């Protein structure tokens, strides 16, 4: 997030590191999918206009994963409004899972303009603060299984539907991932005799991570998605945040920038506007059934590791990886 944008929003300097800009692609139904997180050196206007398409937008979201950092943000009026607006949007889009009773309580707090109480309740909800990706395919718990991946709270969440069963959810903790990697391939059409570089299909991206299923059993899980690189970046940022917190650091210490001079803030600048009231939840939305920590609700099949032709430099080692025992599962 740039200093200029922070100045326009009247966001304090020490909260700049808590937010980031994301490039998204807006769909016809109003939903959007994440393309990537903008780098600090990028000019948002140039990045979005260079794509020459009206479907690309820039959105502002918090850039941390641990909801404990919300306390730092909510101390400031602008930070509180930004966090509140994001949470309302995520609930409206169905990214945060709420029951009818929870939705009623949230709407009551919203009508009272009790933003802090609204956020405190939202923090207790499943998938609060998560990034949600487009529907894709995974080889867990079986090959070519349609899933929806969400990233947050130091985990990757896979929502899936097995034949004849309810919508289910499996969670993969970052601290149990020994390593991960992103691979790409461009498959040739079957029977094609085209020369290399011609007649090829779209690039296929895969995120594969080695997961500690039990004390002595590691298993590769592969997700095939055009957003695999974005998922990998999310994993790395979660690991970075865990390591900083483990060493006694904080976001302020990790992302503090030292610059000369001060930024002028106009007293006439308006605060971030509050979003409209929540709409009633979709009555057809099915409840989620959490998979047990032993993953006994699904039938696991032997999943081979990804192709081994990738070099060791393609693998991201996880410094937050923790050995566990069966009693921890």
N, C-alpha and C positions, 0 to 999 in steps of 0.2 A: 504494500500500500504506500502510495507516494505521500510526501510531506505536503504537497500542494492540495491533494484531495483531503487530507486530514485537516488542513487549515480551513478549507471550504465547509467542512462538516463541523468545525469547531471541536474536533477530537483532540484531546491532550496528547502531547508528544510521547508520553510513556505508555500510551495504549495503541500506538501505530502498529507495533509488532503483533497485536492480537487479531488483526484483520488482514485479509488479502483480497485481491481482485482475481476473479476467475472468468475465463472465456467459456461461454456456453453456446449451444446451438438450440434455438427455440423451434419447437415443432408446431404443426398446424393447430393442434388442440390446446396450445398454450403451455404444454409441458416443455421442459428443456433438459438437455443432457450435457454433462460436463465434458469439455474438450481438454482443458489444461488450466493450471494455475499460472498466472502471469508472473514473470520474474521482476525483481525490483528495478532493473534497469530499463524495462520496457515502457514504451509510451502507449497507454491503452487505446487511444484514438487511432494511432498508426496500426496497432496490432489488429484491431477489428475491421478497419476500413480496407486494409490490404487484402482481406479475404474476399472483397467485392461481392458480398451477399448480405441481404437484410436479415437473414435468419441468425446471424451471429450477434451476440450481445455480451456485455460485461456486467457481472454481478459482484456485489460486495458481500463477503461472508466472513465469519470468524475463522481464524487459521489454526486454532489449537483444538485438541481432542479431549482433554481432561476437563470435565465440567466444574472442577474445583476452581479453575481460573475464572469462572463466571463472576466470582465475588469481586475480583479486581475490576472487571468491566462494569459491573452494576453500580460501583461507587460513583461513576460519572454519568451525568444525565444523557449525553449523546451516546455513550457506550451502551447504556441501558436500553435506549430506543432502538439502536441497531440490532442488539441481541433479541429484543422483543419482536421486531419486525421479521427477522429471520425465522424465529420460532413459529410465529403465526403462519408464515408462508409454508413452512415445512409441514405443519399440521394440515393446512388446506390441501396440500399436494398428496397427503397420505404417507409422507415419509416417516412421520412420527406416529406410532401406533397408539390409538386411544380407544377406550370403550365409550359407550353412550353416557355413562355416569361421569366419567372423567371429562368428556367433552362438555357436559352441562356445567361442571364446576369451572372449567376454563372460561367458558362464555360468560358466566356470572362474574368472574374476576375481571374479565375484559370490559364488561359493561360498567364496572366500578372503577375502571382505569387503575387497577391494582397491578401494575406491571411486574413489580418484584415478586409478589405472591403468585402471579401467573407463571413466572419463570421458575419459581421454586417447585411448583406442582409439575411443570413440564419436565423438569430435571429428573423426576421419578419415572417418566414414561420411557417405554422401550424405543430405542433408536433416536433418542434426543441428541441433537448435534451431529448426527451421522450424515455422510455424503452418500447419496443413492445413485447407482449406476443403471444403465439401460439393461433390459433383459438380455441374457446371454446363455452360454452353455458351459457346463462343468462335467467332469468325469466322476463326481461324487454326489450321491452314494452309488451311482451307476453311470455307465458311459452315456454321453449325449443327453445329460439331464438338464432340462430348462431351469434356470435359476435367476434370481434377482439379487445382486450383490450390493451390500451397504458397508461402508467403512466408518468406524468410530469406536470410541471407548476401548482402544487398544485391541480391536478385533476386526475380522472380516465376517460379516453375517451373510449366509446364503439362505434365501427363502426359496422353497421348492415344493412341488406337489408330486407325490408318488402315486402311481395308479391306484384308484379306489380309496385314496386317503385324503385327509384334510391338508390344508396348506401348512407346511412345517418349516422350521428354521433350525439351521445348524450354525454354531458359532466357532470360529477358529481364532484363538487368542494369539496375538503377536508374540508373546513370550514363549510360545510352544512351537514357533516356526524356526527351524534350524537355519534355513536359508531360503531364498527365492530367486527367480530369474524370469526375465521376459524374453521370449523368442518370437521371431517372425519368419514367415514362409510365404512364398508365392506359388501356389499349386498350378501345375499345367493341366489344361483340360484333358480328360481321358482320351487316349488315342491320338493325341496331338503330335504332329511331327514338326511343329514350328521350331524355328531356331531360337536359341536362348534370348530372352528379353522380349519375345513377341508372343502374342496369343495367350498371355498369362492372365489369371484371375486377380481378384483383389488381394491385398496383403492380409494375411491371417496372423493375428497377434494372440499370444498365449502368455498368461501369468501362471507359473508353476511354483508351488512352495512345498517344502518337505516338513511335514507336521508330525509332532510327537503324539501319536494316538494313545499310547500307553507307555509304561516305564521303559520297555525294551523294544518298542515297535515304532519306527518312523515310516511314514507313507507319503508319497507324492500326491498332491491334489492339483489338478490343472483346470484353469478357467480360460475359456476362449472368448475373447471380447475385443472389439476395437478400442476399448478404454483400458486395456491391460497396462499400458504405460502409466496412466493416471492412477490406477490401483497400486502399482508399484511405488509411485511417489508418495501415496498416502501411507503405505506400510513404512517407508523409510522415515517419514516425518513423525509417525507414531513412535518408532524406535528412538529417534532423536529426542523426542519429548520425554520418553521414559528414562533415558540415560541422563538427561539434564536434571530431572526431578530426583533421580536416585543419587546424584552427586550433590544434592542440596541447592541446585540452581533454580532459576525461574525464567519465565518468558521475558520479564523485564531485563534480567541480566543477560539472557541469551541474545536478545534482539535489540538491546539498547544501542542507539546510534549517537555518536558524539559529533555535533556540528557546531560551528561558531554562529553567534547571533541568535536571535529569537524570531519566531514566526508571529506575524500580526494576526490577531483574530478580531474580526468585526463584531461589535456587540449587536449589530442588527441581523446577524446571520440567524436563520431559523433552525430550530432543532429538527431532527429527523421526524417526519410525520408518522403518526400511528396508522397502522393498516386497518382495513375495515373489519367489522366483527366477523367472528368465525361463522361459517355456514354449518348447517346440521350435517353430521357425518353420514356417509353413504350407508343406508340400511343393509345393503347387500354385501358390505365388506365383511369378509370372513375373519374370524378370530384366529390368531396365530397359536400354534402348539409348539412349545419349546422342546427341542430335542434334549434328551438327558445328556449329562456330561460324558457318559460312556458311549453315547451315540447308539444306544441299543434299539432306538425306534426305527432304525433303517438297517438294511442288510448290506454290509460292506463286502465289496468284491476286491480281489487282488488287483491293484492298479500299478502297472509298471511305471518306472521312472521315465521322464521325458528323454528324448533322444540325447545321446551323450556326445554329439558332435560339437556342442558349444564349448568354447574355451572357459577356463576357470575364471577368467575376468568377467564373464557374463553373469556370474552367480553373486548375489548380494548376501554376504554373511550377516547374521543377526547377533549383535552384541548383547541384546536383551534376552537372548534365548536362555531359558531356565530348565534344568533337569527336574523331572517330577517323578513321583512314585505313584503306584496304583491307588494309594489312599487319597491322592490329590485329584483323581479323575472323577 
